[in-house]
Amino acid sequence: MSDIQHQQEAPRYSVRYGQRTLSFYWTQADSKTSCKAVIHVHPNGEVEVQTPVGTPLIEAKQALLKRARWVTEHLDEIHERRRHVLTRDYVSGETLFYLGRRYVLKRVPSDDQRHVKLLRGQLQVTGPDLTRERVKGDLRAWYRQRAKEVFQRRLAHLVGQLHWLESRPDWRLLDMKTQWGSCSPKGVILLNPHLVKAPTECIDYVILHELCHLEEHNHSQRFYDLLRYAMPRWEVVKHRLDGMSEILLNE
């Protein structure tokens, strides 16, 4: 989960691995504690190679090739998950998620009401105009409001557990196609509203990940030490979230 700016602006390159071309974007860590290359395969299939400042491109490519088998296995898993994700039509009977639980979408026609609410295992969208785009828009607004409330509560709960934080950091929602969260250079936590569809422990993992970046901005060993201190089982939770990403981000 590197900064949004990194994904948008970082140079992109590729290497050949057998019959495959592995595309990646290249970021450089400015922390003195980062002394080796780190490879990330993001849930959307983006490959990131992060190296210490001053590393030549050839070494970044060599680092990726050393992990190429691991990278291709992850990319194949992502491709397989995507094959089973269908485009939403936003009709009654479709499955939606909130805090890790499944709900059935129910469209309820009404001439004088417009609202979205959870009721007896259903996520009901009520209104006079129940076209696909209108239902999608109503759900998007509902998820954003729930995300504001849930993330605020989880931040308040988690901040007190981290000794390097004296107060709750500034944060805001930001729709992202490739990340669940990010930490800006100014220390603002950015969270994807779609994350509210995930189980609470997955929400906590993303928040803790970004809170650790307030102390160590790069993915150095010190960063992972902080993350393990904050959430000892973070790898298990991350794996669970990665496995749900295609479904939760599907609109």
N, C-alpha and C positions, 0 to 999 in steps of 0.2 A: 504494500500500500504506500507507494511513494506519492509525492505531491501531484495534484492534478496538473499543475504547470509542467511537471516533468513529462507526463504522458503526452501532453499536447505539443510540447516544444522540443523534447529530447530528440536528438538525431536518430534516424532509423537505418539499420543495416541488415545484412543477411549473410548466412554461411551455408555451405552445402554439406549435407550429412547423408551419405549414400545417395538415394534417389530423391531426397527431400531437400527443400530449401527452407531453412529456419529463419524467419524474420524476427528482428528484435529491436527494441529501442534501448539506448545506452545512456545511463546516468552515472554521474561521478559523485562520490561521497567526499565531503570536505572535513569529516571528523578524523582526528588523528588516531582514534581507536579502531578505525576500519582499515584493515591491512590486507584484505584479500577480496576477490570478486565474489559477489553473491548473485545467484540466479533465482528469478521469480517467474512462475507461470501464473498469471492472474486468471480469475474465474472466467473471464471473457475470451481467454485464449491468447492474450497479449503476453509476450515474453520480454522480460526486463533483465538486462545485465547491468549490475551496479558495481563499479570499481572505484578504488581510491583515486583522488585527484592526481593527474599526471600519468596515469596508466595509458599506454599507447593502444590504439584500436586493435592492433594485431593480438595483443594480450587479452583484450575483452573477447575477441572472437575465439581464441584458444580456450578461454575459460568456459565459454558456451559449449564448444565441441567436447570438452571433457565431461560435461553433464548432458550431452545430447541425447543419450538413450533415455535418461530420466525425464528430460523435457518432452521428447516425442511420446512417451507413455502417457504423460499428463495431457498432452494435446489430443491424443487419441481418445482418452476418457471424456474430455470436454466435447469432442465431436460426437461421440456416441450418445451422450446425454442430450445434445441438441437435436438429434434425430427424432427424439420422442417428445419434443416440446412443440405443441401446435399453436398456431396463431389464435388469439382469443377473439371470439365473436361477441362477448358480453351478453349472452342470452341465458335465460333461466336454466339452471342445472350445471353450469360450469363451476369448477372448483377454484376457490380463492383462499388466500392464507392471511392470517393475522396472528402475530406472536407465536408462530409455529403450529397453530391449529388450522385444520381444514374447515372451510365453510362453503356452503352451496349458495351460489348467486341466485337471487330471486328478484325479478323485475315486477313491481307492483304499480299498475296504472292508477293515477289519481288526478283529478282535475284541479284540486286546490292545495295539494301538498307537494313538497319536494324535499326529501331527506334521505340519508343513508344510515342504517342502524343494524346492529347485530341482534338477532332474535331467534332463539331455539335452533341453533346450529346453522342459521342462514345469515347471509349478508344481504340485506334487503335494500334495493334502490327504488324509491318511490318518486313518482313524478308524472306530469302529463306528456312529456316528450322523452320516450325511452329508446331513442335511436342508439346505435352502437357508440357513436362519438360522445353523445350526451351522457350515457351511462359510464363510459370510460372516464370522462371529465369529472363526474360526480364522485366516482371512486377515488380518483387521483387526489381530489381535494380532501376527501375523508381520510385517506391514508396520511396525507401531510399533517392534518390536524392531530391525528392520533400519534404520529411520529414526534411532533413537538412535545406532547404531553409525556409520552413514554421515555424519550431520550432525556428530557429534563429530569425526570425522577431517577433514572439510572445514573446519570452524571452526578447528581447530588449524593447518591449512595456510594459511588465508586471513588470519588475524589478524596473522601476522608480516609481511604485505605492506603493512599500513596504518600509516602513521607516527603517526596520532592515537590508536592503541590501545597501552596499556602492558601489558595482560594480556587473557586470554580472558574475555569477558563471560559472565554467567550466561545460561542459555538453558533452554528446555523445550519439549516438544511440546504442541500444542493443536489439536484438530480444529476446522477453520474451513470454512465453506461458501462464503465470499466472498473469502478471501485465502490466499496462500501463506505469508505471514509478516507479522510486526508487531514493533514495538519499543515496549515499554511506557514510560510516563513515568519509571519507576524504572531504565530502562536494561536491562531483561530482554528478550532476543531470544526471540520466540515463532515456532515453525516448524510448519507443517502436515505431519503424517506422510504424507499423500498425495503430498507433494513427492518422496518417495523413489522414486516411480514414474517421475520425469522424468530426462532425461539429466543427467550430472554438471555440465555447463556451466550448465544451467538451475538446478540446486541452488545452484551457486556464485553465480549472479546474484542469487537471492533472499537468500542469506546476506549478500552484499556490500551489497545494497540496505539491509538492516536495520543492518548495521555502519556504514554511512554516516550513518544516522539517529542513531547515538550521538554523532556530531559535529555534525550539523545535522538537527534533528528534523523540520523541515518540508520540503516539496518546493520549496525556493527554488532560484535559479540556483546558489548555492554548493553545495547538495546535489547537483545534477546534475554540477557540476564535479568533486566528490569521486567520484561514481559513475563518471564517465568516466575518472578517474585509476585507479580500482580495476579497471574492466573497459571498455576502450576500445570494444568492440563490443557494449555492453550492449543497445542497441536491437534488434539482430539476434537476440540470445539471448531477449530478452523477447518478441519477435514469435513466435519458435518455441514458447516456453512457452505463450503465449496461444492459439496454434493447437491445442495439445494439451489445454488445460484441461478442456474438456467431457468428454473421454474419461478423463482421469486422475482427475477428481473423481467420476466415475460409480460408484455403488455398487449 
